[in-house]
Amino acid sequence: MIHPRLAEEGAFELPLFPLTSVLFPDGLLGLKVFEARYLDLVADCLRQKSGFGVVAIRKGSEVRHAGDSGAGAEFERVGCIAEILSVDSTQPGILQLRCKGTQRFETLSTEQQADGLWVAQARRLPADEAVLPAAALVGSAQGLANAIQALKQQGTEPFLAPYNFESAGWLANRWCEILPIPMVAKQKLMELDDPQVRLQLVDEFLRSKGVVQ
């Protein structure tokens, strides 16, 4: 049950899937699910046509050894809701998920259930404003197009279509997914509300590495 105070803040109940990675809106996420709590979570999401929250683990690990619920783990307050696109079962008791990041959220409170699943009272955060990349940042768009072409030639396609090169937020998010930067930096970038600022920081990094001139 949602506390009245949280209800006033637009809270809703959201099951969590802590990971050692950051999910961005419109991002592609592949998951291998085999623990009972997450198999049940997937079944619930498919039945209710709902998503689950992906949060980055800040400290510790979700499961440290057999029989450990991961109660000692700490995770970030801001995450991204994942929508299940497809489910494949190649082995009994193991599911391969293909998911899409949709909307950012902030956890207001969390509670761990008896089966070890974390559930949050969360509120949705505003989606990125639809803005064109500033003129000085257009090089990042061309650079990403080149990176996508190179990845495709290697047989890899890490992004979901359609591509939106005219969106500063989309460009920044896709770069964040493939750049070799620490998870904590990706988390901070994902949390930024201004997509233009996010892209500017990415552009500065690309220029420092000579990726964009």
C-alpha positions as CSV (number, residue, x, y, z in Angstrom):
1,M,0.0,0.0,0.0
2,I,1.3,3.5,-0.9
3,H,1.6,5.9,2.0
4,P,-0.7,8.9,1.6
5,R,2.2,11.3,1.5
6,L,3.9,9.4,-1.3
7,A,0.6,9.2,-3.2
8,E,0.4,13.0,-3.1
9,E,3.9,13.0,-4.8
10,G,2.6,10.8,-7.7
11,A,4.2,7.6,-6.3
12,F,3.5,4.2,-7.8
13,E,4.8,0.8,-7.0
14,L,7.7,-0.4,-9.1
15,P,9.6,-3.7,-8.9
16,L,13.4,-3.2,-9.2
17,F,16.1,-5.0,-11.1
18,P,19.5,-3.8,-9.7
19,L,22.3,-4.1,-12.3
20,T,26.0,-3.1,-12.5
21,S,25.1,-0.9,-15.5
22,V,23.0,2.2,-16.3
23,L,19.9,2.0,-18.5
24,F,19.0,5.1,-20.5
25,P,15.6,6.0,-22.1
26,D,15.3,4.4,-25.5
27,G,18.3,2.2,-24.7
28,L,18.5,-1.5,-25.5
29,L,18.9,-3.9,-22.6
30,G,19.5,-7.7,-22.8
31,L,19.0,-9.7,-19.7
32,K,19.6,-13.3,-18.7
33,V,17.1,-14.2,-16.0
34,F,17.2,-17.4,-14.0
35,E,16.5,-16.5,-10.3
36,A,13.0,-17.4,-9.1
37,R,12.3,-13.8,-8.0
38,Y,13.1,-12.4,-11.4
39,L,11.3,-15.2,-13.3
40,D,8.2,-14.3,-11.3
41,L,8.8,-10.6,-12.0
42,V,8.9,-11.3,-15.7
43,A,5.7,-13.3,-15.6
44,D,4.0,-10.5,-13.6
45,C,5.2,-7.9,-16.1
46,L,4.0,-9.9,-19.1
47,R,0.6,-10.6,-17.5
48,Q,0.1,-7.0,-16.4
49,K,1.7,-5.5,-19.5
50,S,3.9,-3.4,-17.2
51,G,7.6,-2.7,-16.8
52,F,10.2,-2.9,-14.1
53,G,12.7,-0.4,-12.8
54,V,16.4,-0.8,-13.6
55,V,18.7,0.8,-11.0
56,A,22.5,0.9,-11.0
57,I,24.2,-0.8,-8.0
58,R,26.3,1.9,-6.1
59,K,27.9,-0.3,-3.5
60,G,28.3,-4.0,-3.0
61,S,26.6,-6.5,-5.3
62,E,23.0,-7.7,-5.6
63,V,23.8,-11.3,-4.8
64,R,27.2,-12.1,-3.3
65,H,26.9,-15.9,-2.8
66,A,24.3,-18.7,-2.8
67,G,21.5,-18.1,-0.4
68,D,22.3,-14.4,-0.1
69,S,19.4,-12.0,-0.9
70,G,21.7,-9.1,-1.7
71,A,20.4,-7.1,1.3
72,G,23.7,-5.4,1.7
73,A,23.7,-3.8,-1.7
74,E,23.0,-0.1,-2.2
75,F,21.7,1.3,-5.5
76,E,21.1,4.6,-7.1
77,R,17.9,6.6,-6.4
78,V,17.4,7.5,-10.1
79,G,16.8,4.7,-12.6
80,C,15.0,3.9,-15.8
81,I,11.8,1.9,-16.4
82,A,12.4,-1.1,-18.7
83,E,9.7,-2.4,-21.1
84,I,10.0,-6.1,-22.2
85,L,10.2,-6.3,-26.0
86,S,10.7,-10.1,-26.3
87,V,11.3,-13.2,-24.2
88,D,13.2,-16.3,-25.4
89,S,13.7,-19.5,-23.5
90,T,16.5,-21.7,-24.9
91,Q,17.0,-23.6,-21.7
92,P,14.6,-24.7,-18.9
93,G,14.4,-22.1,-16.1
94,I,16.4,-19.5,-18.1
95,L,14.9,-16.6,-19.9
96,Q,16.6,-14.2,-22.4
97,L,15.0,-10.8,-22.3
98,R,15.2,-8.0,-24.8
99,C,14.1,-4.7,-23.2
100,K,13.8,-1.1,-24.0
101,G,14.4,1.8,-21.6
102,T,11.4,4.1,-21.4
103,Q,11.1,6.7,-18.6
104,R,13.4,7.8,-15.8
105,F,12.1,7.5,-12.3
106,E,13.2,8.4,-8.7
107,T,12.7,6.0,-5.8
108,L,11.0,7.6,-2.8
109,S,11.3,4.5,-0.6
110,T,12.3,0.9,-1.1
111,E,11.4,-2.4,0.6
112,Q,12.8,-5.9,0.1
113,Q,10.2,-8.7,-0.1
114,A,10.6,-12.1,1.5
115,D,11.7,-13.6,-1.8
116,G,14.5,-11.0,-2.1
117,L,12.8,-8.8,-4.7
118,W,13.2,-5.1,-4.2
119,V,10.1,-3.0,-4.7
120,A,10.1,0.8,-4.7
121,Q,7.6,3.6,-4.3
122,A,8.7,5.7,-7.2
123,R,7.8,8.8,-9.1
124,R,8.3,9.4,-12.8
125,L,10.7,12.0,-13.9
126,P,10.1,14.3,-16.9
127,A,11.2,13.1,-20.3
128,D,13.9,15.0,-22.1
129,E,12.6,18.1,-23.9
130,A,12.7,17.6,-27.6
131,V,15.5,19.9,-28.6
132,L,17.8,20.0,-31.6
133,P,21.5,19.7,-30.8
134,A,23.2,23.1,-30.6
135,A,25.1,24.1,-33.7
136,A,28.5,23.6,-31.9
137,L,27.5,20.0,-31.1
138,V,26.4,18.8,-34.5
139,G,29.8,17.0,-34.9
140,S,28.6,14.6,-32.2
141,A,25.7,13.6,-34.4
142,Q,28.0,12.8,-37.4
143,G,30.4,11.0,-35.1
144,L,27.6,8.8,-33.8
145,A,26.4,8.0,-37.3
146,N,30.0,7.0,-38.2
147,A,30.2,4.8,-35.0
148,I,26.9,3.1,-35.8
149,Q,28.1,2.3,-39.3
150,A,31.4,0.9,-38.0
151,L,29.5,-1.2,-35.4
152,K,27.2,-2.6,-38.1
153,Q,30.2,-3.6,-40.2
154,Q,31.4,-5.6,-37.2
155,G,28.0,-7.3,-37.0
156,T,26.8,-5.3,-34.0
157,E,23.7,-3.1,-33.7
158,P,23.5,-1.8,-30.2
159,F,20.7,0.7,-30.7
160,L,17.0,0.4,-31.3
161,A,15.4,2.0,-34.3
162,P,14.3,4.6,-35.2
163,Y,17.4,6.7,-34.9
164,N,16.8,10.2,-33.8
165,F,19.9,12.3,-34.7
166,E,17.9,15.5,-34.4
167,S,17.4,15.0,-30.6
168,A,20.1,16.2,-28.3
169,G,18.9,13.8,-25.6
170,W,18.8,10.8,-27.9
171,L,22.3,11.5,-29.2
172,A,23.7,12.0,-25.7
173,N,22.1,8.8,-24.4
174,R,23.4,6.7,-27.2
175,W,26.9,8.0,-26.8
176,C,26.8,7.3,-23.1
177,E,25.9,3.7,-23.7
178,I,29.0,2.9,-25.8
179,L,31.6,5.3,-24.4
180,P,34.3,3.7,-22.1
181,I,33.5,5.9,-19.1
182,P,32.9,4.8,-15.5
183,M,29.4,3.7,-14.5
184,V,29.3,6.5,-11.9
185,A,29.8,9.0,-14.7
186,K,27.1,7.4,-16.8
187,Q,24.7,7.6,-13.9
188,K,25.4,11.3,-13.4
189,L,24.8,12.0,-17.1
190,M,21.6,10.0,-17.1
191,E,20.3,12.0,-14.1
192,L,20.9,15.4,-15.8
193,D,17.5,17.0,-16.7
194,D,18.9,19.2,-19.5
195,P,19.6,17.1,-22.6
196,Q,21.7,19.9,-24.2
197,V,24.0,20.0,-21.2
198,R,24.3,16.2,-21.2
199,L,25.3,16.3,-24.9
200,Q,27.7,19.1,-24.3
201,L,29.6,17.1,-21.7
202,V,29.6,14.1,-24.0
203,D,30.9,16.3,-26.8
204,E,33.7,17.6,-24.6
205,F,34.8,14.1,-23.9
206,L,34.7,13.1,-27.6
207,R,36.8,16.1,-28.5
208,S,39.3,15.3,-25.8
209,K,39.7,11.8,-27.3
210,G,39.9,13.1,-30.9
211,V,36.7,11.4,-31.9
212,V,35.1,14.7,-32.9
213,Q,37.2,17.5,-34.3
